[in-house]
Amino acid sequence: MPGNFIFAPVDKKTTLQTGLAAAPFYFKALSFCALLGVSQDITPDAIDLIFRFFRTLPSGSELVREFRPPPVLMPAAEAAFFDTAAALSAARGEPWLMRWRPAELKTRLEGLGFVDVFHLTPETANARYFNYQNDDLSAWSAVQMIRARV
């Protein structure tokens, strides 16, 4: 069995299973998988395939993913900043295809059979990680996290 951390690059020419197998990934081991900074430019059908694949991992495996909510759910300054980032990404040929309302994403994951689904809201992130800082750093509303277990 390989080490504890495996980077498995996957692109449009490679299925997730093929990319992980080449890594090599041990499909029968309890796993932690992170989708960070990639899932906003994946089609809804592709993200469903990814979620369904993760459901095949052993019980107790964990998925964490970053997601972008619609602009109406963020402060105006953040929405404007991320609208500009989305436009620049689209101009490079990588349009942002997915914006999730947190409750809808949670419901979708639970509907696919994930359990213990937890949305790390910006408010919770600020209370946990930024509460005792002496600067202006805080969690963005435009980039949020959700965790789910198989």
VOPAGU-2260 file (C-alpha; in pm, 1 decimal, decimal comma):
REM VOPAGU-2260
SITE   aa  ch    i         X         Y         Z
SITE  MET   A    0       0,0       0,0       0,0
SITE  PRO   A    1     134,2     348,1     -86,8
SITE  GLY   A    2     202,9     629,7     160,9
SITE  ASN   A    3     -58,4     834,9     338,2
SITE  PHE   A    4     -84,1    1117,7      84,4
SITE  ILE   A    5    -137,9    1065,0    -285,9
SITE  PHE   A    6    -171,4    1334,5    -550,6
SITE  ALA   A    7    -366,9    1200,3    -845,3
SITE  PRO   A    8    -395,5    1444,7   -1133,5
SITE  VAL   A    9    -706,4    1387,3   -1341,5
SITE  ASP   A   10    -802,7    1574,9   -1655,3
SITE  LYS   A   11   -1063,8    1555,3   -1930,0
SITE  LYS   A   12    -884,6    1259,8   -2089,5
SITE  THR   A   13    -874,5    1050,7   -1769,2
SITE  THR   A   14   -1154,3     909,2   -1556,0
SITE  LEU   A   15   -1126,1     958,9   -1183,4
SITE  GLN   A   16   -1092,0     584,5   -1126,1
SITE  THR   A   17    -815,8     553,1   -1388,2
SITE  GLY   A   18    -627,5     853,3   -1250,9
SITE  LEU   A   19    -646,3     721,7    -894,8
SITE  ALA   A   20    -545,0     369,4    -996,7
SITE  ALA   A   21    -237,4     510,8   -1172,4
SITE  ALA   A   22    -144,3     713,4    -860,6
SITE  PRO   A   23    -167,3     431,3    -713,4
SITE  PHE   A   24    -470,5     459,3    -488,4
SITE  TYR   A   25    -580,6     175,1    -259,8
SITE  PHE   A   26    -957,8     163,6    -319,7
SITE  LYS   A   27   -1031,6     -60,1     -17,7
SITE  ALA   A   28    -864,5     166,3     240,1
SITE  LEU   A   29   -1046,8     424,2     447,1
SITE  SER   A   30    -985,2     746,7     257,4
SITE  PHE   A   31    -993,0    1123,9     289,8
SITE  CYS   A   32   -1044,8    1304,9     -39,9
SITE  ALA   A   33   -1036,8    1679,3     -99,1
SITE  LEU   A   34   -1178,7    1865,9    -397,9
SITE  LEU   A   35   -1027,5    2210,0    -359,3
SITE  GLY   A   36   -1033,5    2482,9    -621,3
SITE  VAL   A   37   -1151,0    2256,0    -900,0
SITE  SER   A   38   -1518,1    2179,1    -874,2
SITE  GLN   A   39   -1664,1    2513,8    -987,0
SITE  ASP   A   40   -1559,6    2446,2   -1345,6
SITE  ILE   A   41   -1693,8    2089,7   -1363,0
SITE  THR   A   42   -2033,4    2018,2   -1518,3
SITE  PRO   A   43   -2322,4    1907,8   -1294,4
SITE  ASP   A   44   -2313,4    1559,5   -1453,4
SITE  ALA   A   45   -1938,5    1528,4   -1389,1
SITE  ILE   A   46   -1969,7    1631,9   -1024,3
SITE  ASP   A   47   -2246,9    1373,8    -977,9
SITE  LEU   A   48   -2012,4    1106,8   -1117,5
SITE  ILE   A   49   -1745,5    1217,3    -869,5
SITE  PHE   A   50   -1991,0    1206,5    -579,1
SITE  ARG   A   51   -2114,0     861,2    -684,2
SITE  PHE   A   52   -1756,2     735,7    -709,8
SITE  PHE   A   53   -1679,0     857,9    -357,5
SITE  ARG   A   54   -1982,9     667,5    -232,4
SITE  THR   A   55   -1807,2     344,9    -344,2
SITE  LEU   A   56   -1522,1     400,2     -97,0
SITE  PRO   A   57   -1526,4     219,7     238,9
SITE  SER   A   58   -1768,5     337,6     504,8
SITE  GLY   A   59   -1612,8     615,7     712,0
SITE  SER   A   60   -1423,3     765,1     417,2
SITE  GLU   A   61   -1450,5    1140,7     404,6
SITE  LEU   A   62   -1493,2    1394,3     126,4
SITE  VAL   A   63   -1422,4    1765,0     171,3
SITE  ARG   A   64   -1496,7    2004,5    -106,2
SITE  GLU   A   65   -1476,1    2371,2    -166,2
SITE  PHE   A   66   -1769,8    2535,2    -339,3
SITE  ARG   A   67   -1878,6    2875,9    -456,0
SITE  PRO   A   68   -2226,2    3001,0    -365,0
SITE  PRO   A   69   -2429,0    3230,6    -593,5
SITE  PRO   A   70   -2335,8    3600,3    -571,9
SITE  VAL   A   71   -2665,2    3685,5    -399,2
SITE  LEU   A   72   -2539,2    3495,3     -92,0
SITE  MET   A   73   -2227,7    3707,8     -43,3
SITE  PRO   A   74   -2147,7    4067,5      44,3
SITE  ALA   A   75   -2145,3    4297,5    -260,3
SITE  ALA   A   76   -1766,1    4352,5    -254,4
SITE  GLU   A   77   -1696,0    3978,7    -251,9
SITE  ALA   A   78   -1955,7    3914,4    -521,1
SITE  ALA   A   79   -1796,2    4179,4    -744,6
SITE  PHE   A   80   -1445,7    4039,4    -685,2
SITE  PHE   A   81   -1550,3    3682,6    -764,1
SITE  ASP   A   82   -1760,8    3788,1   -1063,9
SITE  THR   A   83   -1441,1    3941,3   -1204,9
SITE  ALA   A   84   -1245,8    3623,4   -1123,4
SITE  ALA   A   85   -1515,5    3413,9   -1293,5
SITE  ALA   A   86   -1502,9    3635,4   -1604,4
SITE  LEU   A   87   -1122,2    3606,0   -1621,4
SITE  SER   A   88   -1144,5    3229,5   -1582,2
SITE  ALA   A   89   -1405,7    3210,4   -1858,4
SITE  ALA   A   90   -1184,3    3420,3   -2086,0
SITE  ARG   A   91    -909,0    3156,1   -2037,7
SITE  GLY   A   92   -1153,5    2886,0   -2146,2
SITE  GLU   A   93   -1243,5    2764,7   -1795,1
SITE  PRO   A   94   -1590,9    2901,9   -1721,4
SITE  TRP   A   95   -1735,4    2851,7   -1375,8
SITE  LEU   A   96   -2026,4    2617,6   -1430,4
SITE  MET   A   97   -2134,8    2544,7   -1074,9
SITE  ARG   A   98   -2254,6    2775,4    -799,3
SITE  TRP   A   99   -2417,0    2596,4    -508,1
SITE  ARG   A  100   -2657,7    2715,0    -243,6
SITE  PRO   A  101   -2525,5    2545,5      72,0
SITE  ALA   A  102   -2859,2    2384,7     165,1
SITE  GLU   A  103   -2900,2    2244,8    -188,2
SITE  LEU   A  104   -2549,6    2095,3    -185,0
SITE  LYS   A  105   -2610,8    1940,1     157,4
SITE  THR   A  106   -2942,0    1793,2      38,1
SITE  ARG   A  107   -2778,0    1658,2    -278,4
SITE  LEU   A  108   -2500,8    1483,9     -82,0
SITE  GLU   A  109   -2748,7    1336,2     166,2
SITE  GLY   A  110   -2967,1    1222,1    -124,8
SITE  LEU   A  111   -2670,0    1032,3    -265,4
SITE  GLY   A  112   -2627,0     853,4      67,3
SITE  PHE   A  113   -2355,9    1059,2     235,8
SITE  VAL   A  114   -2389,1    1101,0     612,3
SITE  ASP   A  115   -2265,9    1350,5     868,5
SITE  VAL   A  116   -2274,8    1628,6     609,0
SITE  PHE   A  117   -2134,5    1947,4     761,7
SITE  HIS   A  118   -2127,9    2289,9     599,7
SITE  LEU   A  119   -1851,3    2509,1     741,2
SITE  THR   A  120   -2022,3    2846,0     716,2
SITE  PRO   A  121   -1810,8    3162,4     702,7
SITE  GLU   A  122   -1949,6    3253,9    1046,4
SITE  THR   A  123   -1840,9    2921,0    1194,7
SITE  ALA   A  124   -1499,6    2944,7    1025,0
SITE  ASN   A  125   -1452,0    3295,3    1165,9
SITE  ALA   A  126   -1545,6    3182,3    1517,8
SITE  ARG   A  127   -1317,8    2876,0    1499,6
SITE  TYR   A  128   -1014,4    3007,0    1316,1
SITE  PHE   A  129   -1011,0    3386,3    1310,1
SITE  ASN   A  130   -1165,8    3487,7    1641,8
SITE  TYR   A  131    -840,3    3554,8    1828,6
SITE  GLN   A  132    -644,2    3727,6    1554,4
SITE  ASN   A  133    -530,0    4086,8    1572,0
SITE  ASP   A  134    -574,0    4155,4    1201,0
SITE  ASP   A  135    -857,5    4186,4     951,4
SITE  LEU   A  136    -838,5    3833,0     813,4
SITE  SER   A  137   -1167,4    3648,0     794,3
SITE  ALA   A  138   -1336,7    3369,7     601,2
SITE  TRP   A  139   -1480,8    3465,7     264,8
SITE  SER   A  140   -1847,0    3406,8     189,6
SITE  ALA   A  141   -1752,2    3338,8    -171,6
SITE  VAL   A  142   -1548,9    3024,4     -98,9
SITE  GLN   A  143   -1705,4    2777,9     140,6
SITE  MET   A  144   -1640,5    2421,0     254,0
SITE  ILE   A  145   -1857,1    2115,5     307,4
SITE  ARG   A  146   -1763,4    1774,8     449,5
SITE  ALA   A  147   -1947,3    1446,1     403,4
SITE  ARG   A  148   -1880,5    1087,6     508,4
SITE  VAL   A  149   -1951,7     765,7     325,9
